[in-house]
Amino acid sequence: MKSNPVFTGAIFLFAVLMVPCYVAAQPAMLWSETYGGADYEYGNSVAQTVDGGFMIAGQMIPPGAGAYKWDVYLVKTDADGNEEWNKHFGTINDKEVATCIQATSDGGFIISGSIIYAATGYNDVYVIKTEVLNPSIQAPGSLKVRLTATNQSASTVVTDVFTRVQLPNGSWYPFGGNWLVGPSTISIPAMDNLSGVIVRNVPAWAPVGSYIYESNIGPYPTIDHHSTDDFQVTH
């Protein structure tokens, strides 16, 4: 199997000061950064965000996954290239990659790439539309999360949805291995999708900091697909 000899363990992003082509001076590098962990991370496309930072889209091998498995990988930075957060999208067994990202008028992003199915080796176009990423919520307030489940098979799929929240200290809420939503059974018609918005209250006593809302789909307790949404809580 041929491996990809590109950037082991990190994404590399750099910015340069562009000067007109008739100027002889060399462009000055403003900053450079690397992003990623101990595995393979790739950056294939960059878009500027409304706050002056950048969104990098590519792919990564999720922790504990096999060599075949890839997820779409997003990294958000500030204007100086400092990482603010990252997240990934993907199924459990298939390979998803992102090749292009663009900002949309609603403050979110549209990401295009491809998905290669582990069971068949065939691939399809893969598109992800995000809402406004990493919103800031002043407590007390409310969090809205949109979940969309897609069925690409020729028959109806009956599965479960279950979600939880990671607190700033790293622990999961609800405590004791319970779930914030579900497990709730849903039925998705053949070649169709099911979408809904979950609204959760953020109480006044919620700690200030970064949170992760984790959404899982699969016949409970099996997880076939998962996604994460980052948000900030302020007072």
C-alpha positions as CSV (number, residue, x, y, z in Angstrom):
1,M,0.0,0.0,0.0
2,K,1.4,3.3,-1.0
3,S,1.7,5.9,1.8
4,N,1.4,9.6,1.5
5,P,4.8,11.3,2.3
6,V,3.2,14.6,3.4
7,F,3.6,16.3,6.8
8,T,3.7,13.5,9.3
9,G,1.9,14.6,12.5
10,A,1.1,18.2,11.7
11,I,-0.5,20.6,9.3
12,F,1.8,23.4,8.1
13,L,0.3,26.8,7.4
14,F,2.2,30.0,6.6
15,A,1.5,33.6,5.6
16,V,3.6,35.9,3.6
17,L,3.5,39.6,2.8
18,M,2.8,39.9,-0.9
19,V,4.5,42.7,-2.9
20,P,4.0,43.8,-6.5
21,C,5.8,41.6,-9.0
22,Y,8.0,44.5,-10.2
23,V,9.6,44.9,-6.7
24,A,12.8,43.1,-6.3
25,A,12.7,42.6,-2.5
26,Q,11.8,39.2,-1.2
27,P,8.5,38.8,0.6
28,A,8.8,38.8,4.3
29,M,7.2,35.9,6.3
30,L,4.8,37.2,8.9
31,W,4.4,33.9,10.8
32,S,4.3,30.2,10.5
33,E,2.6,27.5,12.6
34,T,2.1,23.8,12.7
35,Y,-1.1,22.1,13.8
36,G,-1.9,18.5,14.7
37,G,-0.9,15.6,17.0
38,A,1.1,12.4,16.8
39,D,-0.7,11.0,13.7
40,Y,-1.3,12.3,10.2
41,E,-3.0,15.6,9.6
42,Y,-3.3,17.4,6.2
43,G,-4.4,20.9,5.4
44,N,-5.8,21.3,1.9
45,S,-7.7,24.6,1.9
46,V,-7.9,27.8,3.9
47,A,-10.6,30.5,4.2
48,Q,-10.5,33.7,6.2
49,T,-13.0,34.2,8.9
50,V,-15.0,37.3,9.8
51,D,-12.8,37.9,12.9
52,G,-9.7,38.1,10.8
53,G,-8.6,34.6,11.6
54,F,-8.4,31.5,9.4
55,M,-10.2,28.2,9.0
56,I,-8.1,25.3,7.6
57,A,-9.8,22.2,6.1
58,G,-8.2,18.9,5.4
59,Q,-8.2,15.4,6.9
60,M,-6.9,13.5,9.9
61,I,-6.6,10.0,11.3
62,P,-8.8,10.0,14.4
63,P,-7.3,8.7,17.6
64,G,-7.4,4.9,17.8
65,A,-8.5,4.6,14.2
66,G,-6.8,2.3,11.6
67,A,-4.6,3.5,8.8
68,Y,-7.4,3.5,6.3
69,K,-9.7,5.7,8.3
70,W,-9.8,9.5,7.7
71,D,-12.1,12.3,9.0
72,V,-12.6,15.8,7.7
73,Y,-10.5,18.0,9.9
74,L,-11.0,21.7,10.7
75,V,-8.6,24.0,12.5
76,K,-9.6,27.6,13.6
77,T,-6.9,30.1,14.2
78,D,-6.7,33.8,15.1
79,A,-5.1,36.4,12.8
80,D,-1.7,35.5,14.0
81,G,-2.1,31.7,13.4
82,N,-2.6,30.7,17.0
83,E,-4.9,27.7,17.2
84,E,-8.3,28.4,18.9
85,W,-9.9,25.1,18.4
86,N,-10.2,22.1,16.1
87,K,-12.9,19.5,15.3
88,H,-13.5,16.6,12.9
89,F,-16.4,15.1,11.0
90,G,-16.8,11.5,9.8
91,T,-18.3,8.1,10.0
92,I,-16.7,5.2,11.9
93,N,-15.2,3.2,9.1
94,D,-15.2,5.3,5.9
95,K,-12.6,7.8,4.7
96,E,-13.7,11.4,4.4
97,V,-11.4,14.2,3.1
98,A,-11.9,17.9,2.6
99,T,-10.4,19.6,-0.5
100,C,-12.0,23.0,-0.4
101,I,-13.6,25.4,2.2
102,Q,-15.4,28.7,1.6
103,A,-17.2,31.1,4.0
104,T,-20.9,31.5,3.5
105,S,-23.1,34.6,4.0
106,D,-24.6,33.3,7.2
107,G,-21.3,33.1,9.0
108,G,-20.8,29.4,8.5
109,F,-18.7,27.5,6.0
110,I,-19.3,25.1,3.1
111,I,-16.8,22.3,2.7
112,S,-16.4,20.0,-0.2
113,G,-14.4,16.8,-0.6
114,S,-15.0,13.1,-1.0
115,I,-16.0,10.0,0.9
116,I,-14.6,6.5,0.2
117,Y,-16.7,3.7,1.5
118,A,-14.7,1.1,3.4
119,A,-17.1,-1.7,2.4
120,T,-16.9,-1.2,-1.3
121,G,-14.0,1.1,-2.1
122,Y,-16.3,3.4,-4.1
123,N,-16.4,7.1,-3.5
124,D,-18.9,9.9,-3.6
125,V,-18.8,13.7,-3.4
126,Y,-18.9,14.7,0.2
127,V,-20.2,18.2,1.2
128,I,-20.6,19.6,4.8
129,K,-22.4,22.9,5.6
130,T,-21.7,24.3,9.0
131,E,-23.5,26.9,11.0
132,V,-21.7,29.7,12.8
133,L,-18.8,27.8,14.4
134,N,-17.7,28.2,18.0
135,P,-20.4,30.6,19.1
136,S,-20.2,32.5,22.4
137,I,-23.1,32.1,24.8
138,Q,-23.6,34.4,27.8
139,A,-25.1,32.4,30.7
140,P,-27.9,32.1,31.4
141,G,-28.7,31.5,27.7
142,S,-29.5,28.7,25.3
143,L,-27.5,26.6,22.8
144,K,-29.0,25.5,19.5
145,V,-27.5,22.5,17.7
146,R,-28.7,21.2,14.3
147,L,-28.4,17.5,13.7
148,T,-28.8,16.0,10.3
149,A,-28.7,12.2,9.6
150,T,-28.4,11.0,6.0
151,N,-29.4,7.6,4.7
152,Q,-27.7,6.6,1.5
153,S,-29.0,3.1,1.3
154,A,-32.0,1.8,-0.6
155,S,-34.1,0.9,2.4
156,T,-35.3,2.7,5.6
157,V,-32.8,2.8,8.4
158,V,-33.9,2.7,12.1
159,T,-31.2,4.0,14.4
160,D,-30.6,6.0,17.6
161,V,-29.4,9.5,18.5
162,F,-27.6,10.3,21.8
163,T,-25.7,13.4,22.8
164,R,-23.6,14.8,25.7
165,V,-21.5,17.8,26.6
166,Q,-17.9,18.0,27.6
167,L,-17.3,20.7,30.3
168,P,-14.3,23.0,30.5
169,N,-12.6,20.7,33.1
170,G,-12.8,17.8,30.6
171,S,-15.6,15.8,32.4
172,W,-18.8,14.8,30.5
173,Y,-22.3,16.0,31.4
174,P,-24.7,14.5,32.3
175,F,-22.5,12.7,34.9
176,G,-22.6,8.9,35.5
177,G,-22.5,7.9,31.8
178,N,-25.9,9.3,31.1
179,W,-26.9,11.2,27.9
180,L,-28.2,14.7,27.5
181,V,-30.5,13.6,24.6
182,G,-31.5,10.0,24.1
183,P,-30.8,7.4,23.2
184,S,-33.8,8.3,21.0
185,T,-34.8,6.1,18.1
186,I,-35.3,7.7,14.7
187,S,-36.3,6.3,11.3
188,I,-34.6,7.7,8.1
189,P,-36.3,6.9,4.8
190,A,-34.2,5.4,1.9
191,M,-32.0,7.9,0.1
192,D,-33.2,10.7,2.4
193,N,-32.1,12.7,5.4
194,L,-33.7,13.7,8.8
195,S,-32.8,17.0,10.3
196,G,-33.8,18.7,13.6
197,V,-32.6,21.4,16.0
198,I,-31.9,20.6,19.6
199,V,-32.2,23.6,22.0
200,R,-30.6,23.3,25.5
201,N,-30.6,25.8,28.3
202,V,-27.2,27.1,29.6
203,P,-27.8,27.8,33.3
204,A,-26.3,30.8,35.1
205,W,-24.0,28.6,37.1
206,A,-22.4,27.1,34.0
207,P,-18.6,27.5,34.3
208,V,-16.9,30.0,32.0
209,G,-14.8,28.3,29.3
210,S,-14.8,26.1,26.2
211,Y,-17.4,23.3,25.8
212,I,-17.8,20.5,23.3
213,Y,-21.3,19.2,22.3
214,E,-20.9,15.6,21.0
215,S,-23.6,14.1,18.8
216,N,-23.7,10.4,18.1
217,I,-25.9,8.3,15.6
218,G,-26.0,4.5,15.6
219,P,-27.9,1.5,17.1
220,Y,-27.2,2.3,20.7
221,P,-24.5,1.8,22.1
222,T,-22.8,1.4,18.8
223,I,-21.7,4.7,17.2
224,D,-21.9,4.8,13.4
225,H,-21.4,8.5,13.0
226,H,-20.4,11.3,15.3
227,S,-19.8,15.0,15.2
228,T,-18.7,17.7,17.7
229,D,-19.6,21.4,18.0
230,D,-17.5,23.8,20.1
231,F,-18.9,26.7,22.0
232,Q,-17.8,29.2,24.6
233,V,-19.7,30.2,27.8
234,T,-19.2,33.7,29.3
235,H,-20.8,35.5,32.2
